Amino acid sequence: MERIKNIAIFSKLTAEQLEKLKKISVIKKYHAKEILFYEGDEPLYLHVLLQGTLKVYKTNHKGQQIFLHEFYPGGLVAELANFENILYPATAEFMSDGEVLRIDYKALEKDFFKNPDISFEIIKSLIAKHKILLDVIQKEVILTADAKVAKFILENSELFDTLKNTQIASLLNLTPETLSRTLSKFKASGLIEMDDKHGCHILDRSSLEIML
């Protein structure tokens, strides 16, 4: 019960409402590389990520993954598919072990959507997703490979401690070879340094920011 109350969208519900929500929800555990849903699946549940990291991607005609976004604990996942009653437009895969609160969407819609606090949090979540879409468009259409890597380092340098280069390259929609060359170039230029544990440390932030 306490875990549900700590989720922003449900934080202002009464004890009675939380108990009602609990009856239409289940917490599911997942392992790294497990799929939460596939592109084309029907959105029967509203998903809230409780633990772990989740990546969302589309697959092109060659079977290659096109990374769209990664999700961290506390957020709704692909809720637009629920609200618009459309099939999931992308696949969601766990990058680490994780947990998801899975809520029966029809029951949630019937019993809770008239609550103004929930409606407000949903609007905030949708606005955030719109910003994510704009970021994806900028990254894929405007940014060069150097700029993509620079942006990732500036915003997510700590992920070098936990992710392999192949995983980071996938997140950036780059080949591992391109990522490796770019990191080597940044190191040679004195922009970053990599430690023995693959951690990435920024040495010249302003030069990285200029690339964006």
N, C-alpha and C positions, 0 to 999 in steps of 0.2 A: 504493500500500500504506500509506504513512504517513498519508494523509488518512483512510483507513478506521480506522486504529488510534487516531486522535485523536477519534473518535466515542465518547462515553461508554459506550454499550452494548457496544462491541467492544474497549474499551481494554485488557482483561486477556487477550485471546486470544493464543495462542502464534503464532510465525511460521508454523508449519505450518497452524494453524487459519485465520489471516488469508489465506494463499494459497488455501485451500479456499473461503473466503468470496469471495475475488476472482473465482473461476471462476463463481460464480452471481450476480455483480453487474455492473452497468454504470452509468457516470456519464453522465447526459444533461443537455444544456444547454437552457434555455428562455428565451424572450424575454418581456418584460412583456406582460401580457394573455393569454398562452398558458395553456391549461387543463392541469393535471396529471391530473385525473380529474373526471368528471361525476357528479352525484348519480344513483344507479342503476347505475353501472358495477360490474363484478365486481372484487374486490380481489386481483388475481393477484400483485402485488408489494408488498413492504414498502418504503415511501419514507422516506428520510432527507434532510432539507433541508441542503445543503452551503453554498449561497450564495443570497442574495436574500431577498425577503420574499414570503410566500404568504398569501393570504386564503382563508378557508373560509366558504361561505355557502349558504343554502337559497334556493329560489325559490318564492314563493307563487303562488296561482292567478291573480294579476294579472300575473305575470311579473316582479315586483319582487324584488330581492335582499334577503335578511335576513341581515346579517352575523353570523357566529358567533365567529370568532377569527382572529388573524393569527399566522403562524409565522415564526420567525427561525432562522438556521443552527444546526445541531447537534441538532435534535429530530426525533423520529419524527412522521409525518404520518398522522392518521386510522388508527392501527394497530388500533384496536378492531374495525374492519371485518374486518381479517385474522384476529384472534384469535377473533372470534365467527362468522366465515364468513358475513357478511351483506353485502349490497350497500352501496356507499358511501352514507351518508345525506345527504351534502352535496357541493357542488362546490368544487374547489380551483383557484384562479386566481393566477397570478403578478402581483404588483404591481410588480415590477422584474425585470430579467434575473436568472437564477439557474441553479443546478445542483442536481441531485438524484441521490443514490445509489439506484438501483432494484435491489432484491434479489428473486430468485425466492423467493416466500414458502414454497411447498411444500418446496423443497430446504432452506431455512433451518430450517423446522420439524423436518424429518427429521434433520438433521445437527447442529443447534446448540442446540435448546431444552432438552436435558438438562444443558447447562452452567449451573451455579448462578449464575455471575456475570451471564450474559445474562438469566437468569430474574429476578434481582434488579433489574436495570436496567429490564426490561419492567414489573415491578410499580411501580417508581418513576414510570415514564412514565404508566402508567394512573392512578395517584393524582393526578399533575399534571393529567391530562385531566379527572378528576372535579372538581378545583378550578376548572378552566376552565368546566365546565358550570354550577357554582354561580355563578360570576361572570356568565355569560350570563343566567342566570335573574334574578339581582339587577338587572342592567343593564336588562333588557327589562321586567320586571314591577314593580320597585320604584322605580327611579331616574326622576326627572323629566328633561326635556331639559336644564335648567340643570345638574343633577347629573351627567348623562352627559358633558357638555362639560367640567365641572370635573374629573371623574375622569380624562378623557383628557388634559387639560392637565397634571395632577399626575403622571401616569404616563408620558406620551409627548410632552411638549412639543417634543422635538427633531424629531418627525415633521412639524411645521409647516414646517420648512426644506425638506423634500423632497416633501411631498404637497400637492396642491391642495385647496381647500376642498370641492370636490365629492367627492373621494376620502375625506376625513376624515368628511364627512357620511354617506357610504355605510358607513364602518366603524361609525359610531354609530347607524345606522338612523334618521337624521334627514334632513329635506329640507335642501338647501343654504341655503335662505332662513332656516330655523330656526337653523342653525348660525351664519350671518352675524349674525342678530339677537342671538343669545346672546353671541357674541364682542364685538359692539358694546356690549352692556350691561355686560359684564365690564370692558371698557376704560373706559367712562364712570364706572364705580364704582371705578376705580383698582385693580382686582384683577390685571390683566395689561397689558402693552403689546405692540404688534406693531411690528417694525422694517420697514425698507424692503424687505427680502427675504422678508417674510412669516414671519419667525421670531417665536415666541411666548415672552415673558419674564414669569415670575411675579413680581408685586409684593407680593401679599398671600396667602401660602400658607394661613394659618390660616382665612381667610374662605372659600377654595375648599374646604378640608377639611370645614368645618362643613356644606356642602351635601350631603355624602355620607351 
